[in-house]
Amino acid sequence: MLHKIISCFKDNKVLYSNHAKQEMEIEPLGEIREEEVSEAILNGKVIEDYDDDEPYPSCLIYGRTRNNRPIHIVCAYADSIALSIVITVYEPSPEKWIDYERRR
């Protein structure tokens, strides 16, 4: 699924949920910009799959921005319309994540 999501980001076929936009604005460690989300997706990797999510399967992607900021993105992929949907975005807490990839 990651290669399809990356393709959508490259083609600007991305929809941000209202929840994602709000979380990006109020991130406690500083606002997360859409550019940073794109950077993290393009060099990211899937660390959790949510194949049973409705209406579309989704996954948790971990990546870093150009400035080395760790970002987690929950992203769904709508295969029927080739669209990535950003569900939420946050900077993971080291207290909750080991190397930002595994839950403590």
N, C-alpha and C positions, 0 to 999 in steps of 0.2 A: 504494500500500500504506500510505503514511503516514496517510491519513485513516482507514483501518480500524484502524490501531494506536491512533491518538488516540481513536477511538470506544471501543475496548476499555479504555483507561486511564480515560476518563470514566465508563464503566459498571462499573469494577472487575473486568474480565475479563482479568486479567493473572496469569501464572504466572512466577515467578522460578526459573531453574535453580539447582541447588546451586552450580555454578561462579560464576554471577552474584553470589549471596549472599556467597560467600567473597571474591570480588574486591572487592566493595563494602566488606566489613569490613576488608580489609588494604590498601586503597588507600594508597600511600605519601604522598599529599598530604592525607590525612585521610579518615576513613570517609565513604562516600556513603550517604545515607539514601534509602529508597524515595520519600519526598516529593520529594527532589531529582531523582530519575529521572523522576517524573511531571512536574515543572515543566519539565525539559529536553525531554521528549517533546512536551508541549503547545505549546512554542514552537520545536520543532526542525525540522530539514530533513534529508532523506536525502542523504548525501554519497557513498555507495557502495551498489550493489545486488548481492545475491547470489541471483539468481533460480534458480540450479541447486542451492542447498542442499537437503539432504534431512534430515528428511522434509518440511520446509516451507521455502519461500523466505524469505529474510531480508534485512535491510539494516542499514547503519551509519547511525545518526542522530546528528547533532550538535545540541546545544541548550545553553542556559544556564539556570541556576537563577535563582530570584528574587534571589539574592545575587550574580548574574553569574558564577557558577562554570561553567566549560566542562565539559561531560560528553559522552562518547561512549557510545552504547548500541547493541549488536548485538541486534536484535529480529526474531523470526520471527512470521509470522502464519498461524495455522491456520484457513483459510477454512471448512472443514467444521464447525467448532465455534465459530467467531467468537471466537478466543482469541489474545491476544498473549503470546508467550513471550520473556522477557528472557534472552538467552544469556550476555551479559557486559556489564559496565559499568566504565568507567574514566575518569579525568581525563586527557585527552591531554597529552602532553609537547610543549612548544613546539620542542624539539630534533628531534622527529619529524614535526611537522605545521606547515604554513604556515597561519596564521590558524585553526588547529584544523580546517581543512576539506580541505586537500590534503596528501598525504604528501610529505615532502621526498625 
